[in-house]
Amino acid sequence: MTYAALAGLFLLAAVLVALVLRVAARRTIVPLAVVVTIAVLTILTAVFDSVMIAAGFFHYEPSQLLGVVIGLAPLEDFAYPLAGAILLPALWVLLVSRRGRTERTAPDTSGDIR
């Protein structure tokens, strides 16, 4: 399996899970926040992957790559931060919406004396 195929499967799984989480939360995600997150993670990935590859911390089998690089980082490396930027906001929205429902349905014990 090539790095691109593995990255594509990972990205597809993240998108599907994000869609399920978004539907379960019944709330929307702020698109600008996701776009800014993707931009920042792309820049950080390009810089730090290039530094780690230049330092010799890891390398890729060239025959398994698409051949497109940003800095020294192969294009396939950018699927993982992209998946995180798609998946984590959906998870956050779900957790916040569940927390809000739990707080609204919890009994008020502020006046209890124990």
N, C-alpha and C positions, 0 to 999 in steps of 0.2 A: 504494500500500500504506500502510495506517495505521501509526502508531507501535505500536499494540497488536498488530497482526498481526506486525510485525517482531520485537517483543519476545517474542511467543509462540513464533515459530519459533526464535529464539535460545535461549529457555528449554527448549523441547522438545529441541533438539539437545544441550544441556548435560546434560539428564536421561538421554537415550539413551546418550551417551558415558560418563557416570558409571556407568550400569548395566553397560555392557560392561567398563569398567575394573575395577569391583568384582568381576565374575565372573572376569575374567582373573587378578586378584590372589588370589582364593579366600580373602579375608579380609573382615571386616565393618568398617564405619565407625562410630565412636562417635557416636551420635545427639545426645547432649548437646553435643558440640563443634560439630556442624553447626548446631544450634539457637542456641547462643550466638553463633556467627559470623554467622548470618543476622540476629539481633537487633542486633548491633553495626554491621554493614554497613547495615542499614536506617536506623538512627539517623544514622550518618555521611552516608549519601546524602541524607536529608531535610535535614540541616543544611547541608552544603556545596553541594548543588544549589540550595537556596533562596538561599544567599548569592550564588552565581554568576549565577542568574537575576535576582536583585535588582540585581546590579551591571551587568547588561546584557551579560554575556559571551556568552550565547546565548539563543535563544527558540524556541518551537515554533509551528507553524501550528495555531491553535486548532481548526480544522475536522478535523484529523487526530488529535485527542486524545479520550480517553474523557470527560474533564471532571472526573475525580476527582484531587484534589491533596492532597499531604501537605506542609504548609508552602507553598512555591511550586512544589515539584517534582511533575510529573505522575506518576500511578501507573505509567505505562509505564517510567519511569526506574528503578524498583525491580526490574525483571526482570534487569538485568545483574549487580548485586551478588548477587542470589539465585542466578543461574546460576553465578557464581563460587564461592559458598559450597557449592553442590552438586557442582560439577565438580572443584574443587581438592582436597578431601579424598580423592576417589576416585583421582585421579592420584597423590597422596601415598602412599596405601596400596599402589598398584601399584608405585611406584618403591621403596618400602621393602621390599616382599616380594621384588622382583627383586634388590635389593642383598643381602638376607639369603641368597637362594639362591646368588648369585655368591660370597659370602664362604664359604659352606659347601662349595662345590664347587671352590674355588681350591686349588691345591696349597700345602702348608705349606712356605714357604721360610725360615722363621725360623732354622733351623739351618744354612743354606747359608753356606759361606765362599767368598768370591770374591776 
